Structures are given as structure tokens and as C-alpha cells.
Amino acid sequence: MTFATRTAHLKPEGAYQVLAQANKLEAAGREIIHLEVGQPDYATFENVTHAGIEAIQAGKTRYTPPAGIPSLREAIAEDGGNRRGIKFTADEVVVSPGGKPNLFFPTLALVEPGDEVIYPNPGFPTYEAMIKVAGGIPVAVPLLEENNFSFDVAAFDRLINEKTKLIIINSPSNPTGGVIPLEDLKHIAAQAQKYDCWVMSDEIYARIIYDGLTAHSIAALPGMKERTIIVDGFSKTYAMTGWRLGFGIMPSDLAARVDLLLTHSIGSTAHFTQFAGVEAVTGPQDMVDVMVAEYQRRRDIIVDGLNAIPGFSCQKPQGAFYAFPNVKETGMNSNDLANLILDKAGVALLPGSSFGDYGDGYLRLSYANSVENIQRGLEKIQKALKEFVPV
């Protein structure tokens, strides 16, 4: 069977592949500790859940405008602007079922075949996939451990040129947990203006940040609002992964074009889900703070535990909920090591190579799980490596 070449490069996302493997082992009676999926273990906050239920009971189960109901777009514009020190309007907001449409559709609206798109590596696999689907040329900028997994600014300067149409950044980062410092953001912004590029800023983890740090938005820098697409959503901040609710904030002309792509693809986001989103944004925020404080506690536990495993070395992530240990001293590539840990230790995690070539030699572990499971997982990993991978 022959398929269109625009899909030839597509591969499954690593998290879903490993989850499927882990589920098969569980179905066969194995106990598996899940540290592979980037999903909060918290239930959706009670006030948000009730708002969704009440919306269903009130008959909010109809089609909506493709870009979202006005009350949600207005709430996102106000909240998103207040958090970033910018003024947004509702016509700059596009609501979508999850964040990915607001990654894909602005890329489709902006990138012509042959345009170059700079993106982080290791990074979220959808970045490279969507660039290629749009006919663009992916240009990887490495995220270096010695630079706290920020952009390699020197490499970025070598790679950006007149063919660059779009720069993708993600801070805090999946999979590294790194945060791009303000000075680096200023440098990226200056280059984007020099070469007249767009910037897509994936800020899905922007509120999951530790140690009193701030994840600055490049959109807030002078001259950047009119060339920046902010991608954000409700999955991580409000533990709403299954509600499928995300959004983009971008110049209104681009938002109108993305609206058309939504119209002719997904149609609209679920009606009642959007009312839950209004409550999430406008309601109490104390549970977000509680959740982030707990993630920071878990971060410290998992980093200390990983650094106690021979052959592992792990920096302390500044945001998100992923640890990204260097495992090069084990002598194994990350894919083989991840498979061995799943098979012998019963711990599901991801090889760094799932996030690009620069991720090989690393593993990604999600600490959006209980302290008990994290500690048991670390013990199982250490025991299995001692037996099967003497360092």
C-alpha cells in the first residue's frame, strides 16, 4: 500500500509505545511502576470537575465556534496576559482539543516547503513531525547538559539564517526540565527580529517551576508579541489530560487562519470541557500551588535517588516534572537500557533517544507519581542494574 510522502516520516510517540509495552506486561501479571507518561497523578481539581458536570447537565453539549466559546477565550486572554505582563484580546486566542493542534496548525499556516524551522533537541517529538508534515526542513539546536539544558546559543547563531521561518522553544522543557534564562530569551528574540522569524513558545509547563524561579515568556520582550505563538493548555497545570483542552495565543490575523484550519479538521472543542476550562482559569488557584510544591518534593527525592545509582548522573530540573539522568557511564545506549529496566526491573521509563538524537545517553523519568512508587522504582532500577549492568 502506498501512502503520501508527507506521512512517511511519522513514528509513534515514545511514551505511548512504552505504555503499550508496560500494559502488556501488566496484563500478563507483572507489576509495573509507571514513570513513562507525562501525566499528573492528581485528579482534576474538584471545582473544575463540578463545572464540567454542571455544564453537561445544563445541556452544554453542542457545537461551538471553532476557536472556542467567547467566555473561555476572554478568560484566557485576561489570565494569560496578566501572567506574562502583556495585554491580549479574545481574538488572539484559539482554543483546541489539547495543545497539539496549536502546535500543528500555526506551523501549517506559516511554513512553506523548503522553509527552515529551528527546534530543540532533545525535545517533544511532535515538533519534528509537524515541521516535516508542513514540508519544512527541521534544524535541531542541541540542549546541552552543561548549559542546564537551555539552548546552545552558539549553535543557534550558526544555524539561523534567511531561510529560517520559525523558531520553536519550550521552557520549562520536556524532556529535560530545563528553563531558558531571560538573557538567552533576549538573544533568541534579537535574532528572530533580525531574520524576521516567527517564534513558537511552548509554555505548557510554565507554571510548574521550582526554587522561586520564573519561566519568562519571550512574547513579553519588546517587539515579540507580534511574532510569537504561545502554546499552552490545561493538561499539566490543572491535571486535565483527558479533558483535551489547550489553547494558543497569537496575532489575530494568524489566529483567524488557524481558526479556518480548525474549522476544516476538528470542527470544535467539546462544549462542556470549555466551561470546565473557564472555571479552571477564573476559579481558585491554590491547588496548582499545592501540586507544584509536591512535585518539587518528589523532584528532590528522585534526583537524589538517581545520583545514588552507579553510572547515573542527574541534574536537578528547574521545571516540568521530568528527571533526565545522564546514563552514558553504564556503557549502554538509552533505548537498550530503557528496555532492560522495563524487562528486569518492571519500571517503565523513556529512552532519551525518543526525544531526538541528542537525547541518546539519557533517560526520562516522570515524577508525576507517588513518592512511594518513585522510591520503589529507584530501588528496583538499582537492583536490576547491579545484576545485569555492572558499572
Buried (B, 14 or more C-beta within 10 A) or exposed (E): EEEEEEEEEEEEBBBEBBBEBBEEBBEEEEEBBBBBBBBBBBEBBEBBBBBBEBBBEEEBEEEBBBBBBEBBBBBBBBBBBEBBEBEBBBBBBBBBBBBBBBBBBBBBBBBEEEBBBBBBBBBBBBBBBBBBBBBBBBBBBBBBBEBBBBBBBEBBEEBBEEBBBBBBBBBBBBBBBBBBBBEBBBBBBBBBBEBEBBBBBBBBBBBBBBEEEEBBBBBBBEEBBEBBBBBBBBBBBBBBBEBBBBBBBBBBEBBBBBBEBBEEEBEBBBBBBBBBBBBBBBBEBEBBEEBBEBBBEBBEBBBEBBBEBEBBBBBBBBBBBBBBBBBBEBEBBBBBBBBBBBBBBBBBBBBBBBBBEBBBBBBBBBBBBEEEBBBBBBBBBBEBBEEBBEE
